[in-house]
Amino acid sequence: MTVDIEAANRELAVARQEEKPCPPLRGRLLPEGDIEAAYQVQQVYTRQRLGKGHRRVGAKIGLTSRAVQENFGVFQPDFGVLFDDMAVGDGVEVPMSRLLQPRVEAEIAFVLGADLPDERVTTVDLIRAVDHVLPAIEIVDSRIAGWDISIVDTVADNASSGLFVLGTAPRRLADVDLRLCGMVLEHAGEPVSVGAGAACLGNPLHALEWLAGTMARAGDPLKAGDVVLSGALGPMVPVTPGAAYEARISGLGSVRTCFSKEAS
């Protein structure tokens, strides 16, 4: 089939503007399994956002769960770009009108204090580069109708990025064991998702290592000041309008987000 990068980007743009999800891209505009073409679509979107004055503030890593990778038939994570207008304050209400099909998941966020320019990085390189870590809630979203996505669909759609919320009490890496950090995501005081750092490629640092090498090879390395959402610690949860969610991660504290009752 013919690869149509521009048409795929246009369909996603229309979905965002008209607030109406589009059909899956795979098999229509992008070949099944063609991850390279999907990243080309993402790159077009990134250039457009930067051209409109937005600023890249980091990246998010997806598909860090082995079980999810098996469901997608892939054996590596994926990534998307975080922009300045995607950041939401801790506990600040999110208008449902900003999103199409939101879901939430709890993650560990790295904030870099140094560049990671090398294609091959060691654990020591990563530890030296990380300034601090924070609890985070990623508000994932999909422009693909019904979340009917493959690896191609999600990568083209900027890794199903929506918004993100960071906690406000930074911790040093030396003070936490990321692999053993337990997580509970609560809604109305009841757990709706549980997990631990080990669910993220065995250790969130492994996810950061993959991203650092991948972005360096692409000629767009991670830099000091970047925020990296390292991947879900437990299952993502569909958002209920009007609901509040709080993620508690042992050793890191908590972070909270809430949503308006209706789109406005």
Beta strands, then each sheet from edge to edge (+ up, - down):
strand 1: 56-62
strand 2: 78-83
strand 3: 87-88
strand 4: 93-94
strand 5: 103-112
strand 6: 130-140
strand 7: 163-166
strand 8: 182-187
strand 9: 190-196
strand 10: 227-232
strand 11: 237-238
strand 12: 244-249
strand 13: 253-259
sheet 1: 2+ 1- 10- 5+ 6- 7+ 3+
sheet 2: 2+ 1- 10- 5+ 11-
sheet 3: 4+ 13+ 12- 8+ 9-
end
